Amino acid sequence: MDRLPTKQQREIIFNTAFWTVYFLYEWFGLAALSGQYRLYFLNACMALPLSFLVAWITVHVLIKKFYLPGKHWQFWVLQISLSLVLLLIRRHFNYYVLYPRYAPFAQQVPLYSFGKMIVEIFNLYVITGVYALFYFVKSWYEEKERAQNLLQEKTMAELELLKSQVQPHFIFNALNNIYATALKTSPDTAKLVAHLSSFLNYNLYEARQDFVSLNSEIAYLRHYIELQKNRYGNKLDASINIYDDLTDLYIPPLLLLPLIENSFKHGIASSIGEGWIRVDVARQPGSFSVKIENSVEEKSTTTEPQPGGLGIRNVEKRLQLLYPDTHELKIVAEPHAYLVILKIKTAG
C-alpha cells in the first residue's frame, strides 16, 4: 500500500504549487498584455520572494504569535513595518534596476508616488490574503477533524467503561462491608479497602466526565500509590508534593495515570533494591506543570522506557487532541533516574 504524504510533505507540495502558479501569473499573465516577457520575468523574480516573505511571515509568525493570542497592536505594528520595508525594497529595485533598462517610460512616475505605492501594497496583500485563506480553511478542517476524533475517542472510552461496570453498586457495597469489618480487626487492611474503593469510584464515575479538577486527579494518584505501597512495602518511597493552590485548575481524567504506571513498571518493578518516585505539581503564570521522576537501577537502563513507549504514546496522542500547541511533554532519561515533565498552558 502506498504511504500517504506526511504533514510536512503536504506543506512543501502545497507551497511549491502555490508559488509556482503565482510566479507564472506575474510573468506570463502580465507580459501577455504588453509582450515584454523579459521585463516581467525579472519583475516576477523580484515579486516572488517579497510576496512569499510577507505571506509566510504574516500567516506562520505574526498571526500565530501575536494576533491569535490577542496581541493585536503588536501584530499591526509589525505587519505594517514589514510591508513598508519590503515594499520600499521592491520599489527601489524596479525604479533603479528594471525601469532604466527595460521600461524608461515608467520612471516618469515619481519614486515615492502615493498612487503607485498603494497599487503595489494592494497587489502584495491580495496574494497574501489568498495564501492565508488556504491556511484558514485548512485550520478549520483540522479543527473539525480533531473534534470528530475527540468525540470518537470519548465514545470508545465510554463503551470500554460500560464493559467494565459489572454491577458497580454491588462492588461498592461489598467493599464498604469489608471496610467496616476490617476497621475492627485490621485498621491497615481497612485503609487499603478505602483506597481501593476511592480508586474504583474515580474510574467508574468521575472518569466519565470530560474534565475533572486537578486536585481530584491527584487524589486519584494518591490512592493508586498507596495501593502500590502495600505491594512493594519498604522497597518503595513515593511522595506527591503540591506547591501551589490548584483549586481552579482542571484536567482530562486519567491523563496522568499512565505516567505514574510507567514509573512503577520501568522503575520500581524492575529494581532489586529500594526505589523512589517523586511527583511535583506546581503552577506558573498562565500554566501548570507536573513532574514525575523515578529511580532506575543502572543495570536496568538497557530496558528503560523510551519516549515511544505505549503509555507515553497514548498520553502524547491525548495531549495533541486536547491541547494542540498549548502543552509541552519532556522526557529525560538518566543513568539513575527517569523524569517526565508535563506543562500545560491555562487561560489565566
C-alpha positions in Angstrom: 0.0 0.0 0.0 1.3 3.5 -0.9 2.1 5.7 2.1 0.3 9.0 2.3 2.4 12.1 2.3 3.3 13.4 5.8 2.1 16.8 7.0 5.5 18.3 6.2 5.5 16.8 2.7 2.0 18.2 2.1 3.1 21.6 3.2 6.0 21.5 0.7 3.8 20.3 -2.1 1.2 23.0 -1.5 3.7 25.8 -1.2 5.6 24.7 -4.3 2.4 24.6 -6.4 1.0 27.8 -5.0 4.1 29.9 -5.5 4.8 28.4 -8.9 1.4 29.5 -10.1 1.9 32.9 -8.7 5.3 33.2 -10.5 3.8 32.2 -13.8 1.0 34.7 -13.3 3.4 37.5 -12.6 5.5 36.5 -15.6 3.1 35.3 -18.4 -0.1 36.8 -17.2 1.2 40.4 -17.1 3.6 40.0 -20.1 0.9 38.8 -22.3 -0.7 42.3 -22.2 2.5 44.1 -23.4 4.6 41.4 -24.9 7.6 42.4 -22.7 8.4 38.9 -21.4 11.9 39.6 -20.3 10.8 42.6 -18.2 8.0 40.8 -16.5 10.3 37.7 -15.9 12.6 39.9 -13.9 9.7 41.5 -12.2 8.4 38.1 -11.3 11.8 37.1 -9.9 11.6 40.2 -7.7 8.0 39.8 -6.7 8.1 36.2 -5.8 10.5 36.3 -2.8 8.9 39.5 -1.4 5.4 38.2 -1.7 6.5 34.9 -0.2 8.2 36.6 2.7 5.2 38.8 3.5 2.7 35.9 3.2 4.7 33.3 5.1 5.7 35.7 8.0 2.1 37.0 8.2 0.5 33.6 8.3 3.0 31.5 10.2 4.6 34.0 12.5 2.6 37.2 13.1 -0.9 35.7 13.1 0.1 32.7 15.3 2.4 34.5 17.7 0.6 37.9 18.0 -2.9 38.1 16.5 -4.4 34.9 17.8 -3.0 35.3 21.4 -4.7 38.7 21.5 -1.6 41.0 20.9 -3.4 42.9 18.2 -1.5 46.2 18.3 1.9 44.4 18.2 0.6 42.4 15.2 -0.4 45.6 13.2 2.8 47.4 14.1 5.0 44.5 12.9 2.8 43.9 9.9 2.8 47.5 8.7 6.6 47.8 9.3 7.3 44.6 7.4 5.1 45.7 4.5 6.7 49.1 4.2 10.3 47.7 4.3 9.7 45.1 1.6 7.6 47.5 -0.5 10.4 50.1 -0.5 12.9 47.4 -1.4 10.8 46.3 -4.4 10.1 49.9 -5.4 13.8 50.9 -5.4 14.8 47.7 -7.3 12.2 48.4 -10.0 13.0 52.1 -10.3 16.7 51.9 -10.4 17.4 48.5 -11.9 14.5 47.4 -14.1 13.0 50.6 -15.4 16.2 52.2 -16.8 17.0 49.1 -18.9 13.5 47.8 -19.9 10.9 50.4 -19.2 12.3 54.0 -19.2 8.8 55.4 -19.5 8.0 54.0 -16.0 10.4 56.5 -14.5 8.1 59.3 -15.4 6.2 58.3 -12.2 8.0 59.6 -9.1 9.8 57.0 -6.9 7.6 57.6 -3.9 4.3 58.1 -5.9 1.4 57.6 -3.5 -0.7 56.0 -6.1 2.0 53.6 -7.2 2.7 52.7 -3.6 -1.0 51.9 -3.0 -1.2 49.7 -6.1 2.0 47.9 -5.1 0.8 47.2 -1.5 -2.6 46.2 -2.7 -1.1 43.6 -5.1 1.1 42.4 -2.3 -1.8 41.8 0.1 -4.1 40.3 -2.5 -1.7 37.3 -2.8 -1.1 37.3 1.0 -4.9 37.1 1.5 -5.3 34.3 -0.9 -2.4 32.4 0.7 -3.9 33.0 4.2 -7.3 31.8 3.1 -5.9 28.4 2.2 -4.5 28.0 5.7 -7.6 29.3 7.4 -9.7 26.7 5.5 -7.1 24.0 6.3 -7.1 25.0 10.0 -10.9 24.9 10.1 -10.9 21.4 8.6 -8.2 20.2 11.0 -10.2 21.6 14.0 -13.3 19.9 12.7 -11.4 16.6 12.3 -9.8 17.0 15.8 -13.3 17.5 17.3 -14.5 14.3 15.5 -11.5 12.4 16.8 -12.2 13.6 20.3 -15.8 12.5 20.0 -14.9 9.1 18.7 -12.3 8.6 21.5 -14.8 9.7 24.1 -17.4 7.3 22.7 -14.9 4.4 22.7 -13.8 5.3 26.3 -17.4 5.2 27.4 -18.0 1.9 25.7 -14.9 0.4 27.4 -16.1 1.9 30.7 -19.5 0.3 30.3 -17.9 -3.1 29.7 -16.0 -2.8 32.9 -19.0 -1.8 35.0 -20.2 -5.1 36.3 -22.7 -4.2 39.0 -20.7 -1.4 40.4 -23.1 -0.7 43.2 -22.7 -4.3 44.4 -18.9 -3.9 44.4 -19.0 -0.7 46.4 -21.5 -2.1 48.9 -19.3 -5.2 49.3 -16.2 -3.0 49.8 -18.0 -0.9 52.4 -19.0 -4.0 54.3 -15.4 -5.3 54.1 -14.1 -1.9 55.3 -16.5 -1.9 58.2 -15.4 -5.4 59.2 -11.7 -4.7 58.7 -11.8 -1.5 60.7 -12.5 -3.5 63.9 -9.9 -6.2 63.3 -7.2 -4.8 61.0 -7.0 -1.0 60.5 -4.3 -1.3 57.9 -6.5 -3.5 55.8 -9.4 -1.0 56.2 -7.2 1.8 54.8 -6.3 -0.3 51.8 -10.0 -1.1 51.2 -10.8 2.7 51.5 -8.1 3.5 48.9 -9.3 0.8 46.6 -12.9 2.0 46.9 -12.0 5.6 46.1 -9.8 4.3 43.2 -12.7 2.4 41.7 -15.2 5.2 42.3 -13.0 7.6 40.3 -12.6 5.0 37.4 -16.3 4.3 37.2 -17.8 7.7 37.7 -15.5 10.7 37.6 -13.6 9.4 34.7 -16.7 9.7 32.6 -16.5 13.5 32.7 -14.7 15.5 30.0 -12.7 17.3 32.7 -12.1 16.9 36.4 -10.4 19.1 38.9 -6.7 18.7 39.1 -7.0 18.1 42.8 -9.3 15.1 42.1 -6.8 13.6 39.6 -4.0 14.0 42.2 -6.1 12.4 44.9 -6.7 9.5 42.5 -3.0 9.2 42.0 -2.5 9.1 45.8 -4.9 6.2 46.1 -3.0 4.3 43.4 0.3 4.9 45.1 -1.0 3.8 48.5 -2.2 0.6 46.9 1.2 0.1 45.3 2.9 0.7 48.6 1.1 -2.3 50.1 2.6 -4.3 47.2 6.2 -3.2 47.4 6.4 -2.4 51.2 9.6 -0.7 52.4 11.1 -1.1 48.9 9.1 1.9 47.7 9.5 5.5 48.8 6.8 7.6 47.0 5.6 11.2 47.5 3.4 13.7 45.9 4.3 17.4 46.5 1.8 20.2 45.8 3.5 23.7 45.8 0.6 26.0 44.8 -3.2 26.3 45.0 -4.7 24.2 42.3 -8.4 24.7 43.1 -9.4 26.4 39.8 -7.4 24.0 37.5 -9.0 21.2 35.5 -7.6 18.3 33.5 -8.9 15.4 31.5 -9.4 12.4 33.8 -6.8 9.6 33.8 -4.3 11.7 31.9 -1.6 11.4 34.5 -2.1 7.7 35.5 -0.1 6.2 32.5 2.9 8.3 33.6 2.7 7.0 37.1 2.2 3.5 35.9 5.2 3.9 33.7 7.3 4.9 36.7 6.3 1.7 38.6 6.6 -0.6 35.6 10.0 0.5 34.4 11.4 1.8 37.7 10.4 0.2 40.9 9.2 -3.2 39.5 12.5 -3.8 37.7 14.6 -2.8 40.7 16.1 -5.3 43.0 16.8 -2.8 45.8 14.8 0.1 47.1 13.4 2.7 44.7 11.6 6.0 44.8 9.0 8.0 42.9 8.5 11.8 43.3 5.6 13.8 41.9 5.8 17.6 42.0 2.9 19.7 40.9 3.3 23.5 40.6 1.7 26.4 38.7 3.2 29.3 37.0 1.5 32.4 35.4 -0.5 31.0 32.5 0.4 27.4 33.0 0.9 24.5 35.4 3.4 21.7 35.4 3.6 18.1 36.7 7.0 16.5 37.1 7.2 12.7 37.7 10.6 11.2 38.5 11.5 7.7 39.4 14.7 5.9 40.3 16.3 3.5 37.8 18.9 0.9 38.7 21.9 1.4 36.4 21.9 -2.3 35.4 18.4 -2.0 34.1 19.0 1.1 31.9 19.1 -1.1 28.8 15.4 -1.8 29.2 14.3 1.6 30.5 11.4 3.2 28.6 11.9 5.3 25.6 9.7 8.2 24.5 7.9 5.9 22.1 6.5 3.5 24.9 2.8 2.6 24.7 1.8 4.5 27.8 3.7 7.6 26.7 2.4 7.4 23.2 -1.2 7.3 24.5 -0.6 10.3 26.6 1.0 12.2 23.7 -2.0 11.4 21.5 -4.5 12.7 24.0 -2.4 15.8 24.6 -2.3 16.5 20.8 -6.1 16.2 20.6 -6.9 18.1 23.8 -4.1 20.7 24.0 -2.8 21.4 20.5 0.1 23.9 20.6 -0.6 24.6 24.3 1.4 21.8 26.0 4.9 20.5 26.4 5.9 17.0 27.3 9.6 16.5 28.0 11.3 13.2 28.9 14.7 13.0 30.4 16.4 9.6 30.8 19.4 9.5 33.0 21.6 6.6 34.3 19.8 6.5 37.7 16.6 8.4 37.1 13.8 8.8 34.6 12.0 12.2 34.5 8.8 13.2 32.7 7.8 16.9 32.7 4.3 17.9 31.5 3.5 21.5 31.2 0.0 22.7 30.1 -0.9 26.3 29.4 -4.0 27.7 31.1 -6.4 30.6 30.3 -5.5 32.5 33.4 
